[in-house]
Amino acid sequence: MQQLAGSDAIFLSLETPNTHAHIGGVFVVEPVSDDFGYERFKRHCAERLPLAPRFTSKLREVPLGLDRPYFVEDRDFDVSNHLHRIAVPSPGGLRELAEVVGDLYSPKLDRRRPLWEMWWIEGLEGGRVAILTKTHHCMIDGVSGVGLAELLCDLQPDPPPRATGPAKPKKHAREPSDFELYLGGLWNTFGTPIRVTRYLGQAAARGVAMLPYARKSGLTASVPKLSFNDDIGPRRAVAWTTVSLSDIRAIKKHFDVKVNDVVLELCSSAVRRYLQAQNELPADPLVVSVPVSTRSSDDKELGNQVASMMVGWATDVADPIERLRTIQENTARAKEMTKAIRAREIQAMGDTLAPAVLNLAYRAIASTAATMSTPANAVVSNVPGSPVPVYLAGGRIDATYPVSIIMPGMGLNITVLSYVDRVDFGFTVDPDLVPDPWYLSDGIPMAIEELKEAAGIDRATPLRTTTPEENHSE
């Protein structure tokens, strides 16, 4: 039995009927082995996923939400309860796939079982298959999610069998009773005033440290309020697009910026185009929240190790080159601010308040999303993937389309995932706030063509293969 860290447990406390805290992705797989199919995939998952114990553990809630939940062994675990099979309608293109994924991604995960599921989606063009993963954010973040993909995937289509010894009889650890958990949670509440006082002091110190950097980072006193900065509903819709990593690197090299600067500019340009079409582009620049991994390079543990960096998005700048330069400056200053803030240690909110109190507070804040200002207009997360082709249960992964979380007041999330020489952009939205996410995704290829034309790049030259860590830090 393992108690969730505060940074993980907070994603459980934030869930409401409209806020869903699972993240995911879609692998598009090309069959390359004769026995590629659902049955092999099912056996593959049954063999690999138990190597990550959280995937065979379920939640044990503390009565009345007095303390953080625990992961306990699911003695009735059966991989079949988490694997599902469905088909897309004809002709099986990207938009048909996205429509099905949006419907499958919308419902919350069942807390009575381990908090993940996968969908085997057949009927894609060319005989390919898509695999949708849904995993609760309390279990993994973006970087550890890539690590999980490495557990499932191989560097060859038919790897040799993994060495296994004789099966050992299972010894089930004793679980505490609800009364024991209640007593432990009650004891935990006695320390709440001390933890809250400490948290407020740490938060004040961080606020003071942030002030000298805020204006320099392109942040404004109030964040512009847009149509997708409103309360969200329970439905989700997705759209995707792909550009060449070689093109992004060529632009990076030409303008002497970071890969992440180019990614933020592409997203800024797409959002600017969308807002212009809606007659909604504000004079002030938007603000984007950029998750930053705090995980060390050799840390392979599941769970969340991430901080947020607020960056002025330069949507008020019409010229793409000037916009890229402005984002470069804003990002550099935001990194300085984030470094200064992180130097002031602060405990996680999930370690400060009981889950029941956090959930009530979050529901109260969420109910004001339609009228209150938001800290950022959208989230853009850039996650490095594998620089070489990988295989899954006898199929070659051709694309990795991300899907993510939206929150009240921020009905738009853009998650970016690199894989070999492609960069896949995933737009996750509330369809009531963003009725046509494809208009947003279509803006990414247009934006990169603008930058290539400005840089005089007709055809990008592939650069050397890098490690995922290098991709992320460029």
N, C-alpha and C positions, 0 to 999 in steps of 0.2 A: 504494500500500500504506500502510495507516494502523494503527498499533498502538493497541490499546484502552487507554483510561485505566484506572487502577486501580479507580475506582469502578464502571466498566462490567464489567471483567474478573472482578470478584469474583462476579458472578452466574453465570459459567461455572464457577468453582471450587466453588461451593456445590451444584452439581447432583449428585445421586445417583440410583439407580434409583427412589427414592420422592420425592425433592425435585425438582420441575420449575420452572424459572425463566422461564417465559413468562407474559406478561400478555395480556389480550384484552378483547373486548367484543362485544356483539351489537347490530347495527343492525336494527331492524324497519322495513321500507321499504314504502311504499304506492305502487303504480304510478300515474304521472300522465302519462307520454308513451306514444304508441302503440307505439314500438319498445323499450320497457323490457323487459329480459330478460337472460338469462345471457350471450348473445353480446355485447351492448352493454357489459355490465359487464366482460367479459373485455377488450374493446378499451380501455375506460376505464382499467383498471388498467395495461395495457401502455403507455398514453400517460403516465399520471401518476406511477407509482411510480419509474421511472428518474430522476425529478427529485430523489429522495432516494437518493443513491448507496449507502447502506448496504443498501438493499433489493435491489440487484443485486450485492452483494459477499458472499463467503463467508469462513468462518474459515480461517486458516492457523495451525495449532498449532505451537508451538516444541517440538522433540523433548524428551522426558522431562519436559515441563511446566516447563522451567527459567525461562521468562519469559512475559510476557503475550502472548496471541495477536495476530494481525494480521487486519484486514479486507483482503482482496485481491479484485480484480475476478473475477467468475465468468464466464469466457469462454464458457461453455455456458449462460448464463442464458436461461431460457424461462419466461415468466410462467405458462404452462400447468402447469408442475410444482408451482405453489404454489396454484392455484385448483382447488377440488373442488366437487362438486355432490351433494346428497342431499335427501331429503324427510322430513318429520315424519309420524308416524302420525296418523290421524284421531282426534279432530276438529281437530287443529292448534292447540290452545290453548297458553297460556303454560307449563303444566306439561309438555305433550308436547315443546315446544321445549326446555325446560330439561333434560329427560331426554336428548335427542339431544346438546345442547351439552355436558353432563357427560361423555358418552362420547367425543365428539370432542376435548374439551379435555384429557383425561387423558394421552394419550401425549406424550412429549417430542418436540421438533422435531429434524429430521434435520440434524446438524452438517455433513454433506457439501454442503449447499446453503445459500443465504441463509436466515437464521433467521426465517422468517415463512411463514404460510399463511393462506388465507381459504376459508371454506366458504359456498357459496350454498345456502341451506336453503329448499326450497319446501314447499307444502302447508299454509301457515298459514291460519287463519280469514280470510275476506274477500278471498282472493286475494293476500294480502301475502306478502312474502319476508323472510327473516332472513339477515343476513350476519355470520358469526362470524369475527373476526380473532384470530389467535394470533401474537404477536411476542415474541421473546426479550427479557428485561429488560436484557440487555447492550446492546441497541440503543436503547431508549427508556425514559423514565419516564412517569408519568401525564400530566404537563403537555406534554411533547414528543409524547406519543401523541395528545393533542388537536390539536396542531399538524399531525400527520400526517393526521388526519381532515380538517383544513382544506384540505390539499393535495388530498385525494380528492374533497371535497364542493364544491358550488357554491351560490350564492344564488338560482339559478333552475333549473328542470328541464331546459331545453335551452339552455345557454350557447353563445355563439358560439365557433367553433373557435379554439384557441390558435394564435397565429402561430408558424410553424415554418419554418426555412430548409432548404436542401438537406442531405440526410444527408451527414455527413463520414465518410470511411473511419476505422475504428477503429485506434488505435495502442495496442497492448498493452504495458504497462510490464513490464520484466523482473522476474521474481520470484526472490528468493534461493533457493539450494538448501537442503535440510535441513541439510547440513553447516555452511553459513554461519549459519543460524538457531541451530544447536546451539552454535557458537562464541560467538555474541552472547549466548545464554542462559547459557553457562558463565561468561562475563565478568560477567554480571549477578549471579551468585551470590556473587561475591567481595565485593560491597557489602552482602550481607544482614546480617551482624553489626552494621554501622554503622546500617543502616535500622531494625533491630529495637531497638537501643539508643535511637535517637531516638524511635521509636514508643512505647516503654515510658515514656520521660520525658514525652512529650506526653500520653499516656493518664493518667499519675499526676497531672499538672497539671489535667487536665479533671476527674478524680475529686475533687480537693480543691475545685475551683470549684463542683462540684455539691452538696457536702454541706450548705451552708447553706440550699439551696432544696428539697432532697428531701422533708423532712418537711412543709414548708409546702405542697407541691404535692399533698398527699393520698396520697403514696406510703408504703407500709408496708415494714418490714424484709424481709419475705418475701411473695412474691406467692402468693395462694391457688392451690392445685392443683385443676384441674377435669377432668372427663372428656375434654374436647377439648384439654387440655394434656398430650398424650401423643405417642408416636411415631406418625408418619403412614405410610400406605401409598401405592400408586401411583394409586389411583382418586380422582376428583374428582366432586363433585355441586354443583349451583348452584340458587339460588332467588332470585326477584326480587319487588320490590314498588315501588309508585310513590305519591308524595304530591305535593301542590301546592306549588310554590315560593312562591306568593302566601301560602299558609297559614304556611309557615315564616317568611317575612318579617313577617307580621302578628304572630306570636308573638315574634319577635326584637324588634320595635318595642314591643310591649306590656310585655315584661319588661326591655327595655333591655340585651340581651345580643347576642352575635355569632351569625351564621348557623351557624357551626361549633359553637357551644355547643348550639344547638337540635339539630343533627344528632347530636352525641355523646349528648345526653339521650335522643333517640328510640332510638338503638342500645342505650344502657344499659338503657332500659326493656324493650326486646324481649328482651335477654339475661337480664335479671332474671326476666321472666315465664317464659322457657324453663327457667332453673335452678330456679325454684320448682316447676314441673311435674315436674322430675326429682328433687325433694327434695334439691337440691344447692347451694342458695344459701348461700354462706359469710357469716359475720358480718362479716368484713373486706371492704373494698371491692376490687373487681377493678382491675387496671391495664390501660390501653389504650395501645398504641403508635400515635401519629399522625404519619404522614409529613408533613414540611413542605418545600415547595419552596425551594431556595436560588437559584433561577434569577432573573436580572434580567428585568424586564418586556419588554425588547426582544430577549431571547435566544431564538432560534428553532432552535438547534442540537439535533440528536438526542443521545441519551445521558442519563446520570443525574446530576442535580443535586438531591439530596434529603437531608434529615436527619430523624432520628426524635425525636419529643417524647413523653415518658412522662407520662401524665395519670391521676390517680386518678379512677375511673369512677363513683364514688358509688352503686354497686349496693346498698350497705347502707342507703340512704335510701329509705323507702317512699313519701313524698309526692313527686309529680312536680315540683311547683314548688320545693320545697326541694332536690330532686335537681338540677334545672336550675341553681339558684343555686350549689350546691356545685361543680358542674362548671365554671361560669363562673369561680369563684374558683380552682379547681385549674388550669384552662387558663391563666389570666392568670399564675399563679405558675410554671407549667411553661414558659411563653414566656420569662419572666425567666431561668429556669434554662437553657433552651436557648440564649438569647442569651449568657449568661455562659460556657457551655461552648464555643460556637462562637467566642468571642473568643480561646480557646486553640487555636491552629491545630494540626491533626493530619493527618498524611498518611493516605491511604486504605490499608486493610489489603491491598488488591490491589496497591499500590505497595511494600509492605513485604516480603511473602513470595512465593516462587515459587508459581505455580498448583498444582503437584503437592503442595507442602507444605500449602497452604491446604485443598486437597481432603481430604488425609489428616486434618488437624486437624478439619475440619468433620464428616467421617464419625465421628470419635471422639466429638465432642460430640453428634452426632445419636443415636448409639447409647445415650446416657445420658438421652435425652428423657423416658423413662418414669419415671425416678427423680429426676432433678435438677430444681431450681427453674427457672422460666422468667422472663425479664425482664418479660414482659407476658403477659396472658391472651389477647389478640386484637389485631388491627390494624383500625383504622378510617381509611380514606383518603377525603378529600373533594376531588374534582377538578371545577373549573368547566368547563362546556361552552358551547356556542353559545347566546346569548340570543335568537337568531332562527332560524326554520326553515331547514334546509339540504336540499339535494338531492344524490342520488348516482345517476349514470348513468340519468337519466330517472325516478327515483322520489323521493318525499318521505320523509325519515327521520321516523318518528313516535315512536320510542323508542330509547334508548341504554342497554342493560343491561350493566353492567360485570362482568368476570370477572377474578380475580387469583390471587395466589400464597398458598399456605399453607406453613408451615415446621414441622419437628419441634418439638414442644412447644407449637405454636400452630396447631391444626387448624381455626381459624375466621378468615376474613378478610371484612370488610365494606367494600366500596368504593362510594362514593356519587358520582353524576355528575348535574349539573344540565343541563337542556336546555329552552330556551324557558321555559314555566311549570311544568315537571315536574321532580321530583327522583327519579331511579331508584336504588334501593338493591340492590346485588348481594351475595349471600352465597355465598362459595366455601368448601367444607368437604371434609373427608375423610368419606365417608358411613359409614365404620366408627366414627367418633368422634361424628358428628352425623347420626343416621339420618334425621331429618326436618327439613331446613333450612327448609321452608315454615312450620313452627311459629315459627321465628325471624322470618321475613319478615312473617308475619301480625301480629306484634307491633308493627310500625312504624305502620300506620294506627291501631291502637288507642292507641298512645302519643300520636300527634298529636291525636287526638280528646280525650284527657285534658287536654292542654295548652290546646286551644281552649276546652274547657268551663271550665277554671279561669280562663282569660283573658276569658271572656264573648264569644268570637268565634264567631258563628254562620256567617258567610260572609266569607271573606277578600276584601278589596278589592285587585285587582291594582295593584301599584306600578309605577313607571316602569321602562322597560327599562334594564338596566345592561350594562356590558361584562363579559366573563368575569372580568377582573381584579377588578372591583368585587364581583362575586358571591363571589369567593374570600376577599376581605379583610373582608367585612361581619361 
